[in-house]
Amino acid sequence: MINDEDYLKIEPVDEAQKETTISNELVKENPIPQKENIERKPVREFIKYICSKCNYKFTRKASTSQALRCPYCSGSTIEEDTFDLDQTIREV
């Protein structure tokens, strides 16, 4: 049984510090392995297109071999979208 004197000797535990201490110990025990050479995949190039029939804008991979049709209306009058807002702002 705990009497009043023993109760006063018990120090409260700060839960946040306890969790931090535990996580720091885990990191020290199990460090994250570092890869020396990280292989990165090449960035895929996309081309912007616009459908002349319905004005739907979409992109396709530059390396695609599929027939070029609008995914919205299946129209075949597709043009490359060359609109560049940054260039338009610079011209003004």
GROMACS elastic network, one bead per residue, 0.5 to 0.9 nm:
[ bonds ]
;  ai    aj funct       b0    kb
    2     5     6  0.80344   500
    2     6     6  0.59580   500
    2     7     6  0.64419   500
    3     6     6  0.55417   500
    3     7     6  0.63335   500
    3     8     6  0.89481   500
    4     7     6  0.50899   500
    4     8     6  0.63917   500
    4     9     6  0.89331   500
    5     8     6  0.53398   500
    5     9     6  0.66385   500
    6     9     6  0.51728   500
    6    10     6  0.67557   500
    7    10     6  0.55840   500
    7    11     6  0.88293   500
    8    11     6  0.77371   500
   13    16     6  0.88554   500
   13    17     6  0.82020   500
   13    18     6  0.74087   500
   14    17     6  0.54928   500
   14    18     6  0.62254   500
   14    19     6  0.88481   500
   15    19     6  0.61911   500
   15    20     6  0.86017   500
   16    19     6  0.52377   500
   16    20     6  0.62206   500
   16    21     6  0.86206   500
   17    21     6  0.60419   500
   17    22     6  0.85386   500
   18    21     6  0.51813   500
   18    22     6  0.62415   500
   18    23     6  0.86923   500
   19    22     6  0.50919   500
   19    23     6  0.61090   500
   19    24     6  0.85254   500
   20    23     6  0.51394   500
   20    24     6  0.60361   500
   20    25     6  0.85382   500
   21    24     6  0.51300   500
   21    25     6  0.61929   500
   21    26     6  0.86946   500
   22    25     6  0.51468   500
   22    26     6  0.63030   500
   22    27     6  0.87978   500
   23    26     6  0.50411   500
   23    27     6  0.62770   500
   23    28     6  0.87019   500
   24    27     6  0.51632   500
   24    28     6  0.62887   500
   24    29     6  0.86858   500
   25    28     6  0.51424   500
   25    29     6  0.62130   500
   25    30     6  0.86123   500
   26    29     6  0.50720   500
   26    30     6  0.59594   500
   26    31     6  0.81113   500
   27    30     6  0.51507   500
   27    31     6  0.53252   500
   27    32     6  0.77417   500
   28    31     6  0.58575   500
   30    33     6  0.87462   500
   31    34     6  0.89928   500
   35    38     6  0.62369   500
   40    43     6  0.87565   500
   41    44     6  0.87141   500
   44    61     6  0.69303   500
   44    62     6  0.78053   500
   44    63     6  0.86103   500
   45    60     6  0.84815   500
   45    61     6  0.58867   500
   45    62     6  0.56354   500
   45    63     6  0.79516   500
   46    59     6  0.60617   500
   46    60     6  0.53661   500
   46    62     6  0.53524   500
   46    63     6  0.85186   500
   47    58     6  0.85081   500
   47    59     6  0.54288   500
   47    60     6  0.54608   500
   47    61     6  0.62255   500
   47    62     6  0.58910   500
   47    80     6  0.73968   500
   47    81     6  0.80826   500
   48    57     6  0.72494   500
   48    58     6  0.59433   500
   48    60     6  0.67359   500
   48    79     6  0.87771   500
   48    80     6  0.59648   500
   48    81     6  0.52537   500
   48    82     6  0.76417   500
   49    56     6  0.83247   500
   49    57     6  0.57803   500
   49    58     6  0.54263   500
   49    59     6  0.57871   500
   49    60     6  0.76791   500
   49    70     6  0.88316   500
   49    78     6  0.66188   500
   49    79     6  0.56568   500
   49    82     6  0.82783   500
   50    53     6  0.88986   500
   50    54     6  0.85194   500
   50    55     6  0.58528   500
   50    56     6  0.55873   500
   50    58     6  0.63998   500
   50    59     6  0.85616   500
   50    70     6  0.80715   500
   50    77     6  0.87431   500
   50    78     6  0.58490   500
   50    79     6  0.54811   500
   50    80     6  0.61895   500
   50    81     6  0.55373   500
   51    54     6  0.57692   500
   51    56     6  0.52610   500
   51    57     6  0.65558   500
   51    58     6  0.84216   500
   51    69     6  0.83123   500
   51    70     6  0.60977   500
   51    72     6  0.89017   500
   51    73     6  0.86399   500
   51    75     6  0.71134   500
   51    76     6  0.77775   500
   51    77     6  0.60506   500
   51    79     6  0.63551   500
   51    80     6  0.87299   500
   52    55     6  0.54390   500
   52    56     6  0.79379   500
   52    75     6  0.81868   500
   52    76     6  0.85811   500
   52    77     6  0.55618   500
   52    78     6  0.59472   500
   52    79     6  0.69495   500
   53    56     6  0.81667   500
   53    70     6  0.89056   500
   53    73     6  0.80391   500
   53    75     6  0.65290   500
   53    76     6  0.83681   500
   53    77     6  0.65739   500
   53    78     6  0.81621   500
   54    70     6  0.87248   500
   54    72     6  0.81174   500
   54    73     6  0.70493   500
   54    75     6  0.81428   500
   56    70     6  0.74750   500
   56    71     6  0.84501   500
   56    72     6  0.69391   500
   56    73     6  0.84546   500
   57    70     6  0.86532   500
   57    81     6  0.78901   500
   58    70     6  0.80998   500
   58    71     6  0.80942   500
   58    81     6  0.89804   500
   60    63     6  0.83779   500
   60    64     6  0.71494   500
   61    64     6  0.55051   500
   62    65     6  0.87417   500
   64    67     6  0.86550   500
   65    68     6  0.86298   500
   66    69     6  0.87175   500
   68    75     6  0.89791   500
   68    76     6  0.68251   500
   68    77     6  0.88448   500
   68    78     6  0.71833   500
   69    72     6  0.87457   500
   69    73     6  0.83206   500
   69    74     6  0.53849   500
   69    75     6  0.56495   500
   69    77     6  0.75922   500
   69    78     6  0.68122   500
   70    73     6  0.57002   500
   70    75     6  0.51787   500
   70    76     6  0.64932   500
   70    77     6  0.80223   500
   70    78     6  0.69453   500
   71    74     6  0.56141   500
   71    75     6  0.80921   500
   72    75     6  0.80406   500
   73    76     6  0.89493   500
   75    78     6  0.73987   500
   79    82     6  0.88339   500
   81    84     6  0.86710   500
   83    87     6  0.84117   500
   83    88     6  0.82850   500
   84    87     6  0.54284   500
   84    88     6  0.64057   500
   84    89     6  0.88770   500
   85    88     6  0.50204   500
   85    89     6  0.62091   500
   85    90     6  0.86568   500
   86    89     6  0.51987   500
   86    90     6  0.62833   500
   86    91     6  0.87704   500
   87    90     6  0.51048   500
   87    91     6  0.63070   500
   87    92     6  0.89275   500
   88    91     6  0.51918   500
   88    92     6  0.65839   500
   89    92     6  0.53450   500
